[in-house]
Amino acid sequence: MTLTVASHAASIEERFPEAFNPPLVKRFGSLLTLIALLLYGIYSVWFFDLPKLMAEAHWERVGIFLSQWISYDVQPEFRLSDSDISIHYPRFSPLGDDPHPDWVLQRGDGTVKVEVAGESKTVTISKSEVTVVAHGQSVAVSLSSGQPKVLGPVPAWMTVYDDNVLANLGFAGDVSIDNDRVKIRKRFLGWPNFIFDTQSKFFQKSPLEVATLLVSGPQLVAGQSNWSLAFQDFWNNNTWQHGDVLTKLLQTVVMAFLGTLLGAIVSFPLAFLAARNITSSRIVNHIFKRFFDFLRSMDMLIWALFFTRAFGPGPLAGSAAIFFTETGTLGKIYSEVLENIDDKPREGIKSTGAPEMLVQRYGIMPQIVPIIVSQTLYQWESNVRGATIIGAVGAGGIGLKLWEAMRTNKNWENVAYMVLLTLAVVILFDAASNALRTRLMGTQNPQ
């Protein structure tokens, strides 16, 4: 009995040797892969010198940039002379041409008190001394010695330079003290003058006042309705440039749609020539597959740089870049879809003596249309994001506007506005793409 069982086991082992004695690669493949990934990770840390990069990174700038996305500052400057203290505001101040904010108090004794964050953070300025109250401390800075000098111990939130004293008041702002001037940066949450800028007739009016003027108020400009004036002021807002931003965003959408559409139209017939089971010539297959590889080998950004030089900055260069990239990408996708079809429907229609055009129409198209539609819609949705990136190199659209705002390193609230607009458009197109795919393919998304 034992001999029979042993011989039976031996015969099974002989018939299935790989199950009982698998190769070393199969036996230790998972472990070797894990070790290889670990070694590659260690190599990457060494090659890119990640510990040094992490140590030298300016992490404090993250908080600064994020705060500037959701806030703005007003920067009054107080110039000190023997006779008085004069107040100046930057050109195009969010407060208008002649601001008189209630947090700047000119007192009868010739001093000026600035409430940076209520009574907890204030700056009191006289001709000879500046007193800063913040973080539960009151620090006096003398201006009588030819350069600012902190009287008493210097707190951690204050930095002393040769001819300047800088006080950091946290999110509320900061104070820069020179011998003859004091500059204060006061920060506010929100986006200033988002609807109407300082040049608008509606500037600094409450929502109720604006609504009253739009419904039944007298004309603010003779011969023009208040509705028309309000839209004009919103569209031509000098600070937020709504008209230009929305126009550039529309350019981005049009670039993505046009480039994807042209790429799909061109690549679809070429895919039939690249598919081995449709076109029997191996030379033709090879030529068109390499053509698709060539178009895909260069990123959309590189094509955008090339066409920007050829056509100049603008949406034409962006559309051409998307068109070239999508011709390669969609051509490869379409040809692979064609090579993986079931040949039985095609052979059945061909056996009836139907012409080649009808064979392709009824034997191939029903199989590939759902996949082609799905992939094309996905590429269209993806290219809306891609069009934003290539715009930064001069290919037009919202990307160029975004890059211009970032280069100043000041207009981060404008950057946030354009990023949120782009995000909204991407979400909208993602939903539209999913709805179209569901409708055209006859399937329902899982709940």
C-alpha positions in Angstrom: 0.0 0.0 0.0 2.8 2.4 1.0 4.6 1.5 -2.2 1.5 2.3 -4.3 1.1 5.7 -2.7 4.8 6.5 -3.1 4.8 5.5 -6.8 1.6 7.5 -7.3 3.2 10.6 -5.7 6.3 10.1 -7.8 4.3 10.0 -11.0 2.5 13.2 -10.0 5.8 14.9 -9.3 7.1 13.7 -12.6 4.1 15.0 -14.5 4.2 18.4 -12.7 7.8 19.1 -11.9 7.3 22.9 -11.6 4.8 22.5 -8.9 7.0 20.4 -6.7 10.4 21.9 -7.6 9.8 25.4 -8.8 12.7 27.4 -10.2 14.6 29.7 -7.9 13.1 32.8 -9.5 9.6 31.6 -8.6 10.5 30.5 -5.2 12.3 33.7 -4.1 10.8 36.1 -6.7 8.7 38.1 -4.3 11.5 38.4 -1.8 14.0 39.4 -4.5 11.6 42.0 -5.8 11.2 43.5 -2.3 14.9 43.6 -1.7 15.5 45.2 -5.1 12.9 47.9 -4.3 14.5 48.5 -0.9 17.9 48.9 -2.5 16.6 51.2 -5.2 15.0 53.4 -2.5 18.3 53.6 -0.6 20.1 54.4 -3.8 17.6 57.2 -4.6 17.9 58.7 -1.2 21.7 58.8 -1.7 21.6 59.9 -5.3 19.3 62.9 -4.7 20.8 63.6 -1.3 17.4 63.7 0.3 18.5 64.3 3.9 20.4 67.5 2.8 17.5 68.7 0.7 15.0 68.1 3.5 17.2 70.0 6.0 17.8 73.0 3.7 14.2 73.3 2.4 12.5 76.5 3.3 9.5 74.9 5.0 8.4 78.3 6.5 7.6 79.5 3.0 4.8 76.9 2.7 2.8 78.6 5.4 3.6 82.1 3.9 2.4 81.1 0.5 -0.8 79.3 1.8 -1.6 82.4 3.9 -1.2 84.6 0.9 -3.7 82.4 -1.0 -6.5 83.3 1.4 -5.5 86.8 2.5 -4.2 90.1 1.4 -2.2 92.9 3.1 -2.3 96.7 3.3 1.0 98.4 3.7 0.9 101.9 5.1 4.2 103.7 5.4 4.8 106.4 8.0 7.5 108.9 7.0 9.0 110.8 9.9 10.2 114.4 9.7 10.9 117.2 12.1 7.5 118.7 11.5 5.1 115.8 11.2 4.4 112.2 10.5 3.0 111.7 7.0 1.1 108.6 5.9 1.5 107.0 2.5 -0.1 104.0 0.9 1.2 102.0 -2.1 -0.2 102.7 -5.6 -3.3 100.6 -6.3 -3.9 100.0 -2.6 -6.9 97.7 -1.9 -8.3 100.6 0.1 -8.6 103.0 -2.8 -6.8 106.2 -3.8 -7.4 108.1 -0.6 -7.8 105.6 2.3 -8.5 106.5 5.9 -8.8 103.2 7.7 -10.3 103.2 11.2 -7.3 101.1 12.4 -4.9 104.0 11.9 -5.5 106.6 14.6 -3.9 110.0 14.5 -3.9 111.3 18.0 -3.8 114.9 19.3 -0.3 114.6 20.7 1.2 114.1 17.3 1.6 110.4 17.5 0.0 107.7 15.4 -1.4 104.5 16.7 -1.9 101.5 14.4 -4.0 98.6 15.5 -2.5 95.6 13.6 -4.7 93.1 15.5 -6.9 95.0 17.8 -5.4 96.1 21.1 -3.3 92.9 21.4 -0.9 94.0 18.6 -0.4 97.7 18.1 2.3 100.1 16.9 2.5 103.6 18.3 4.7 106.0 16.3 6.2 109.3 17.4 9.0 111.3 15.9 11.6 109.9 18.2 10.3 106.5 19.3 8.2 103.5 18.1 6.5 101.2 20.6 5.4 97.8 19.4 3.0 95.7 21.5 2.7 92.1 20.6 2.9 88.6 22.1 2.1 90.0 25.5 5.2 92.3 25.5 5.7 96.0 24.9 9.0 96.9 23.2 10.2 100.5 22.6 12.6 101.3 19.7 14.4 104.7 19.9 15.0 106.7 16.7 17.0 109.5 18.3 20.5 108.0 17.8 20.6 108.1 14.0 19.6 104.5 13.7 16.8 102.4 15.4 17.8 101.0 18.7 15.8 98.6 20.8 15.5 99.8 24.4 15.9 96.8 26.7 16.2 93.1 25.8 15.4 92.1 22.3 12.4 89.6 22.2 12.6 86.5 19.9 10.0 87.9 17.6 12.1 90.9 16.8 15.2 91.0 14.6 17.8 93.8 14.8 19.9 94.7 11.7 22.5 97.6 11.3 19.9 100.1 10.2 16.6 98.4 10.6 14.5 96.6 13.1 11.9 94.0 12.0 9.1 92.9 14.2 7.2 89.7 13.3 3.6 89.9 14.4 2.6 86.4 13.0 -0.3 86.1 10.6 -1.4 89.7 11.5 1.6 91.2 9.7 4.9 92.7 10.5 6.6 96.1 11.2 9.8 97.4 9.6 11.4 100.3 11.5 14.0 102.6 9.9 15.4 105.8 11.3 13.1 108.0 9.2 10.2 105.7 8.3 8.1 102.9 9.7 6.4 100.4 7.3 3.6 98.3 8.6 2.1 95.2 6.8 -1.4 94.4 8.1 -3.0 91.2 6.9 -6.7 90.6 6.3 -8.5 87.3 5.5 -10.3 87.1 2.1 -9.8 88.5 -1.4 -10.0 92.3 -1.7 -12.3 94.0 -4.2 -13.2 90.7 -5.9 -16.3 92.0 -7.5 -15.6 95.7 -8.0 -12.2 97.3 -8.0 -11.3 100.7 -6.5 -12.2 102.5 -9.8 -15.7 101.2 -9.9 -18.8 103.3 -9.0 -19.9 100.4 -6.9 -16.6 100.3 -4.8 -17.1 100.0 -1.1 -20.9 99.8 -1.4 -22.6 97.2 0.7 -24.4 94.3 -1.1 -27.7 95.9 -0.1 -26.7 99.2 -1.7 -25.6 97.5 -4.9 -28.8 95.5 -5.1 -30.8 98.6 -4.6 -28.9 100.4 -7.3 -29.4 97.5 -9.7 -33.1 97.2 -9.1 -34.4 100.8 -8.7 -31.5 103.2 -8.2 -30.6 106.2 -10.3 -28.1 105.7 -13.1 -24.6 106.1 -11.9 -23.4 106.8 -15.4 -25.6 108.8 -17.8 -26.9 106.8 -20.7 -25.9 103.4 -19.2 -27.9 101.1 -17.1 -26.6 100.1 -13.7 -26.8 96.4 -14.7 -24.6 97.1 -17.7 -22.2 99.2 -15.6 -21.9 96.5 -12.9 -21.1 93.8 -15.5 -18.6 96.1 -17.2 -16.9 96.9 -13.9 -16.8 93.2 -12.9 -15.5 92.0 -16.3 -12.8 94.8 -16.4 -11.8 94.5 -12.8 -8.2 95.7 -12.8 -7.2 93.7 -9.7 -8.7 90.3 -10.6 -9.0 90.7 -14.4 -12.1 88.4 -14.5 -12.6 89.0 -18.2 -9.1 88.1 -19.2 -8.9 85.1 -16.9 -12.3 83.6 -18.1 -11.3 84.2 -21.7 -8.0 82.4 -21.1 -9.8 79.6 -19.4 -12.1 79.2 -22.4 -9.0 79.2 -24.6 -7.7 76.3 -22.5 -10.9 74.3 -23.0 -11.0 75.0 -26.7 -7.3 74.0 -27.1 -8.0 70.7 -25.3 -11.1 70.0 -27.4 -9.7 70.9 -30.7 -6.4 69.1 -30.2 -8.1 65.9 -29.0 -10.7 66.0 -31.8 -8.1 66.5 -34.6 -5.9 63.8 -33.0 -8.8 61.3 -32.9 -9.8 62.1 -36.5 -6.3 61.6 -37.9 -5.3 58.6 -35.8 -8.5 56.6 -36.3 -7.9 55.7 -40.0 -4.1 55.4 -39.4 -4.8 52.8 -36.7 -6.3 50.4 -39.3 -3.0 50.6 -41.2 -1.0 49.9 -38.0 -3.1 47.0 -36.9 -1.5 43.7 -38.0 -4.8 41.8 -38.2 -6.4 44.4 -40.4 -3.5 45.4 -42.7 -1.4 42.4 -43.8 1.7 44.3 -44.8 4.2 44.2 -42.0 6.1 47.1 -43.5 3.1 49.3 -43.4 2.3 48.2 -39.8 5.8 49.0 -38.7 5.9 52.4 -40.4 2.7 53.6 -38.8 3.5 52.1 -35.3 6.9 53.9 -35.3 5.1 57.1 -36.5 2.8 56.9 -33.4 5.9 56.2 -31.2 7.6 59.2 -32.6 4.7 61.5 -31.9 4.3 60.0 -28.4 8.1 60.0 -27.6 8.1 63.8 -27.0 6.0 65.1 -24.2 3.2 67.6 -24.9 5.3 70.3 -23.2 8.2 69.8 -25.7 5.8 70.0 -28.6 4.4 73.2 -27.1 7.9 74.7 -27.0 8.5 73.7 -30.6 5.2 75.2 -31.9 5.5 78.3 -29.8 8.7 79.0 -31.7 7.0 78.2 -34.9 3.7 80.0 -34.5 4.5 82.4 -31.7 2.8 82.4 -28.3 -0.9 81.7 -28.3 -3.6 79.0 -28.4 -2.7 77.8 -31.9 0.7 76.5 -30.6 -1.2 74.8 -27.7 -3.7 73.1 -30.0 -1.0 71.9 -32.3 1.0 70.4 -29.4 -2.1 68.5 -28.2 -3.0 67.4 -31.7 0.5 65.9 -32.3 0.6 64.2 -28.9 -2.9 62.8 -29.2 -2.4 61.5 -32.7 0.4 59.3 -31.3 -1.4 58.3 -28.1 -4.8 57.6 -29.6 -3.2 55.9 -32.7 -1.5 53.4 -30.4 -4.6 52.9 -28.3 -6.8 52.4 -31.4 -4.4 50.0 -33.1 -4.1 47.9 -30.0 -7.9 47.8 -29.7 -8.1 46.6 -33.3 -5.5 43.9 -32.8 -7.5 42.5 -29.8 -10.9 42.2 -31.5 -12.7 38.9 -32.0 -12.2 37.9 -35.7 -15.3 35.6 -35.8 -17.9 38.3 -36.6 -15.6 39.7 -39.3 -15.1 36.3 -40.8 -18.8 35.6 -40.7 -19.7 38.7 -42.6 -16.8 38.2 -45.0 -18.2 34.7 -45.8 -21.4 36.2 -47.1 -19.5 38.0 -49.9 -20.0 41.4 -48.3 -17.6 44.2 -49.6 -14.6 45.1 -47.4 -16.2 48.3 -46.2 -19.2 46.5 -44.8 -17.0 43.9 -43.2 -15.2 46.6 -41.3 -18.4 48.4 -40.5 -20.4 45.5 -39.1 -17.6 43.1 -38.1 -15.2 45.5 -36.3 -16.9 48.8 -35.4 -19.5 47.4 -32.9 -16.6 45.8 -31.0 -14.3 48.9 -30.9 -16.6 51.9 -30.7 -17.3 51.6 -26.9 -13.6 51.4 -26.0 -12.6 54.1 -28.5 -15.2 56.5 -27.2 -14.2 55.8 -23.6 -10.5 56.3 -24.3 -11.1 59.4 -26.4 -13.2 61.0 -23.7 -10.7 60.2 -21.1 -7.9 61.8 -23.2 -10.1 64.9 -23.7 -10.6 65.2 -20.0 -6.9 64.7 -19.4 -5.9 67.3 -22.0 -7.9 70.0 -20.2 -5.3 69.6 -17.4 -2.5 69.3 -19.9 -3.5 72.4 -21.7 -3.0 74.4 -18.4 0.5 73.1 -18.1 1.6 73.9 -21.7 0.1 77.4 -21.4 2.9 78.2 -18.9 5.5 78.0 -21.7 3.6 80.4 -24.0 1.1 78.1 -25.6 -1.8 80.3 -24.5 -4.7 79.7 -22.2 -5.0 79.9 -18.4 -1.6 78.4 -17.9 0.2 81.5 -19.3 -1.9 83.7 -17.0 -1.2 81.5 -14.0 2.6 81.6 -14.7 2.5 85.4 -15.0 0.8 85.7 -11.6 3.3 83.3 -10.0 6.4 85.1 -11.4 5.6 88.2 -9.4 5.8 86.2 -6.2 3.1 88.6 -4.8 -0.2 87.9 -6.4 -0.8 84.5 -4.7 -4.5 85.2 -4.1 -4.8 85.6 -7.9 -3.0 82.3 -8.3 -5.5 80.7 -5.9 -8.4 82.1 -7.9 -7.1 80.7 -11.2 -6.2 77.3 -9.6 -9.8 77.0 -8.2 -11.3 78.0 -11.5 -9.2 75.3 -13.3 -10.1 72.8 -10.6 -13.8 73.5 -11.1 -13.5 73.1 -14.9 -11.6 69.8 -14.5 -14.3 68.5 -12.1 -17.0 69.6 -14.5 -15.4 67.9 -17.5 -14.7 64.8 -15.5 -18.4 64.6 -14.6 -19.4 65.3 -18.3 -16.9 62.7 -19.6 -18.2 60.0 -17.2 -21.8 60.8 -18.1 -21.0 60.6 -21.8 -19.2 57.3 -21.4 -22.0 55.8 -19.4 -24.6 57.0 -21.9 -22.7 55.9 -25.0 -21.5 52.5 -23.6 -24.9 51.7 -22.0 -23.5 51.0 -18.6 -24.2 52.5 -15.2 -21.6 53.6 -12.7 -21.7 51.7 -9.4 -23.3 53.6 -6.6 
